[in-house]
Amino acid sequence: MYLPLNALRAFEVSARHLSFTRAAEELSVTQTAVSMQVKNLEQRLGVSLFRRLPRGLALTDEGLALLPVVAQSFGRIADVLGQFEHGRRREVLTVGVVGTFAVGWLMSRLREFQHNHPFIDLRLLTNNNRVDLAGEGLDFAIRFGDGAWHGTEAEHLFAAPLAPMCAPEIAGRLRHPADLAGETLLRSYRASEWGQWFAAAGLPCPPLRGFVFDSSLAMAEAAAQQAGVALLPVLMFERELREARLACPFGIEIETGAYWLTRLKSRQQTPAMEAFRRWLLTQAEGM
């Protein structure tokens, strides 16, 4: 059945306002034109879509059944048309990013990406390294780890070694790695990290007590506020080092993983995904 688009639009706007007059104002036509479009649609369908009342309109059962379908269809058309600009189609790209990487490395480079790829609408969803690519509808996820995630294609970006970081006031009293035994050692949910660091320093790991964090950003802020000493990826906190909010008293580092660009193996790459991938890998090569 052929149904005129203008008539469907007149019905949708009238149903939304429950008024031919207000529909006419939105559509910039006369009230009579809207009324005639709706009447023609009713005649084609062989049903009444509205009950005409003294003070407006009320949808019939048939009108109530038709409205959500028509409204959704016009909404989808508007969404697609909204992706076109200056003769090109805009693409949405959704990327999950571990918060430390987003704040410590990615944010300062996003302006360049936007400048070089103006037709990609990049949506960043930050996380604490726990992510569900399929469940969250992500095109990519930037994660920290060993690169082994089931069903996932992972491309290495760069390593991010960990070292003790703390407020300058605390760093001032630390002369040797053994001095850390007298400090509060802030911990991440990866419980083995301090043990690995002390092993690299040739020392036994002291008893670990105190705060446990699921976010390096939160742990770094706690360290900056003199709550203790944190093992952090130094590369991600260069700004805090420059601003003297954090200090790195010892040069001993350990590698417990790297940052990876990941996607589902079943996810077909779009032009926006390939553009972001190429850009990100190029940026990472300079590290």
C-alpha positions in Angstrom: 0.0 0.0 0.0 1.4 3.4 -1.0 0.9 6.0 1.7 2.0 9.7 1.0 4.9 10.7 3.3 3.4 14.1 3.8 0.2 12.6 5.1 2.1 10.3 7.5 4.0 13.3 8.8 0.8 15.3 9.2 -0.6 12.5 11.2 2.5 12.1 13.4 2.7 15.8 14.3 -1.1 16.0 14.9 -1.0 13.0 17.1 1.9 14.4 19.1 0.1 17.7 19.7 -3.5 16.4 19.6 -4.2 19.5 17.6 -4.4 20.3 13.9 -3.7 23.9 14.6 -0.5 23.3 16.5 0.6 20.7 13.9 0.1 23.3 11.2 2.3 25.8 13.2 5.1 23.2 13.4 4.8 22.2 9.7 4.4 25.8 8.5 1.2 25.1 6.6 -2.4 25.9 7.1 -4.7 24.0 9.6 -6.9 23.1 6.6 -3.9 21.5 4.8 -3.1 19.3 7.8 -6.7 18.3 8.3 -7.0 17.3 4.6 -3.7 15.3 4.7 -5.0 13.3 7.7 -8.4 12.8 6.2 -6.8 11.5 3.0 -4.7 9.1 5.0 -7.8 7.9 6.9 -9.6 7.3 3.6 -6.6 5.3 2.2 -6.5 3.2 5.3 -10.2 2.9 5.7 -10.2 3.7 9.4 -10.5 6.8 11.6 -7.3 7.8 13.3 -8.7 10.6 15.4 -11.9 11.4 17.2 -12.6 15.1 16.6 -13.6 16.7 19.8 -14.8 20.3 20.6 -11.5 21.1 22.2 -8.9 19.1 20.2 -8.3 15.6 19.1 -8.2 12.1 20.7 -6.5 9.1 19.1 -8.6 6.1 18.2 -7.4 2.6 18.8 -6.2 2.5 15.2 -4.3 5.8 15.7 -2.7 4.6 18.9 -1.5 1.5 17.0 -0.1 3.5 14.1 1.6 6.3 16.0 4.6 4.6 17.6 5.5 2.9 14.2 5.3 6.2 12.3 7.1 8.2 15.0 9.9 5.7 15.2 10.3 5.7 11.4 10.6 9.4 11.2 13.0 9.4 14.1 15.2 6.9 12.3 15.1 9.0 9.1 16.1 12.1 11.1 19.0 10.2 12.8 20.4 9.1 9.4 20.0 12.4 7.8 21.7 14.0 10.7 24.8 12.0 9.9 25.3 13.9 6.6 27.2 17.1 6.6 28.8 19.0 3.6 28.1 16.1 1.3 29.6 13.4 3.7 28.1 11.0 6.1 29.2 11.3 9.8 30.1 8.1 11.6 29.8 7.3 15.3 32.7 5.5 16.8 32.4 4.2 20.4 35.6 3.4 22.3 35.9 2.1 25.8 39.1 3.4 27.5 40.7 2.6 30.8 40.5 5.9 32.7 44.3 6.2 33.4 45.0 6.0 29.7 42.3 8.4 28.7 43.4 11.1 31.1 47.1 10.5 31.1 47.7 10.0 27.4 44.7 10.1 25.0 43.0 13.4 25.9 46.0 15.6 24.9 45.9 14.0 21.5 42.2 14.1 20.7 42.2 17.6 19.2 44.5 16.3 16.4 42.3 13.3 15.8 39.2 15.6 15.6 41.0 18.0 13.2 42.1 15.2 10.9 38.8 13.2 11.0 36.0 15.8 11.4 33.3 13.4 10.1 33.8 10.9 13.0 31.8 11.4 16.2 34.1 9.8 18.8 32.3 8.6 21.9 34.6 7.7 24.8 33.4 5.5 27.7 36.0 5.3 30.5 36.3 2.3 32.7 38.6 0.7 35.3 39.9 -1.9 32.8 36.9 -4.2 33.2 34.9 -4.0 30.0 32.4 -6.0 27.9 32.9 -5.2 24.3 29.7 -6.9 23.1 27.5 -6.0 26.0 28.5 -2.3 25.9 28.3 -2.0 22.1 31.9 -0.9 21.8 33.8 -0.7 18.5 37.1 -0.8 20.4 38.4 -1.0 23.9 41.8 0.2 25.0 42.9 -2.0 27.9 45.9 -2.8 30.1 47.1 -6.3 30.4 48.8 -9.1 28.5 46.8 -8.9 25.3 45.0 -12.2 25.8 41.2 -11.7 26.0 38.9 -14.5 24.7 37.4 -13.8 21.3 39.3 -10.5 21.0 41.8 -9.1 18.5 44.4 -7.2 20.3 47.1 -4.8 18.9 50.0 -3.7 21.1 50.2 0.0 21.7 53.0 0.4 24.3 54.2 -0.8 27.7 53.6 1.2 30.8 56.1 0.2 33.5 55.1 0.8 37.2 57.2 2.6 39.8 56.5 4.0 43.2 55.0 7.5 43.2 54.0 9.7 46.1 53.7 13.3 47.2 57.0 15.3 47.2 56.7 15.6 51.0 56.8 11.8 51.4 59.5 11.4 48.7 61.7 13.8 50.7 62.1 11.2 53.4 62.7 8.2 51.2 66.4 7.6 50.6 66.5 3.9 49.8 63.8 1.4 48.6 63.9 -0.3 52.0 62.5 3.0 53.5 59.2 2.1 51.9 58.6 -0.5 54.6 57.8 2.4 56.9 55.2 3.9 54.6 51.6 3.1 53.8 51.7 1.3 50.4 48.6 1.9 48.4 47.4 -1.1 46.4 45.5 -1.8 43.2 43.2 -4.8 42.7 46.2 -6.5 41.1 47.5 -7.8 44.4 50.9 -9.1 43.3 52.4 -5.8 42.0 54.1 -4.6 45.2 55.6 -8.1 45.6 57.0 -7.9 42.1 58.5 -4.5 42.7 60.2 -5.4 45.9 61.6 -8.5 44.2 63.0 -6.3 41.5 64.6 -4.1 44.2 66.1 -7.2 45.8 64.1 -6.8 49.0 61.4 -8.8 50.8 57.9 -7.3 50.5 56.7 -5.9 53.8 53.2 -6.6 55.1 50.6 -4.7 53.0 47.8 -2.9 54.7 45.6 0.0 54.0 43.6 1.2 51.0 42.9 -0.9 47.9 41.8 0.9 44.7 40.2 -0.2 41.4 41.4 2.9 39.6 44.9 4.2 39.2 43.5 7.7 38.9 42.0 7.5 42.3 45.1 5.9 43.7 47.3 8.6 42.3 45.1 11.3 43.8 45.3 9.6 47.2 49.1 9.5 46.8 49.2 13.2 45.9 47.2 13.9 49.0 49.9 12.1 51.1 47.7 9.0 51.9 50.7 6.8 51.0 52.9 5.5 48.2 51.3 4.1 45.0 52.7 1.9 42.2 51.7 3.7 39.1 52.5 3.8 35.3 54.8 6.8 35.4 54.2 7.5 31.7 50.5 8.2 32.5 51.3 10.8 35.2 53.9 13.0 33.6 51.8 16.1 34.1 51.6 15.4 37.8 55.3 15.1 37.9 55.8 18.3 36.0 53.4 20.1 38.4 55.2 18.6 41.4 52.0 17.0 42.7 53.7 13.6 42.5 57.3 12.5 42.7 59.1 9.3 41.7 61.7 8.7 44.3 63.2 5.5 42.8 64.1 4.6 39.2 63.3 0.9 39.7 60.4 -0.1 37.4 58.5 -3.3 36.7 56.5 -4.3 33.6 53.2 -6.0 34.4 51.5 -5.4 31.1 50.9 -3.0 28.3 48.1 -1.0 26.7 46.3 -2.7 23.8 43.7 -1.7 21.3 41.1 -4.5 21.2 38.0 -5.4 19.3 35.8 -8.4 18.9 37.1 -10.8 16.2 33.5 -11.0 15.0 33.3 -7.2 14.6 33.5 -6.1 11.0 35.7 -2.9 10.8 34.0 0.3 9.5 35.9 3.2 7.8 35.7 5.1 11.1 37.2 2.1 13.0 40.1 1.8 10.5 40.8 5.5 10.6 41.0 5.5 14.4 43.1 2.4 14.5 45.6 3.8 12.0 45.8 7.1 13.9 46.2 5.5 17.3 48.9 3.1 16.2 50.8 6.0 14.5 50.6 7.9 17.8 51.8 4.9 19.8 54.8 4.4 17.5 56.3 7.6 18.8 56.3 6.4 22.4 
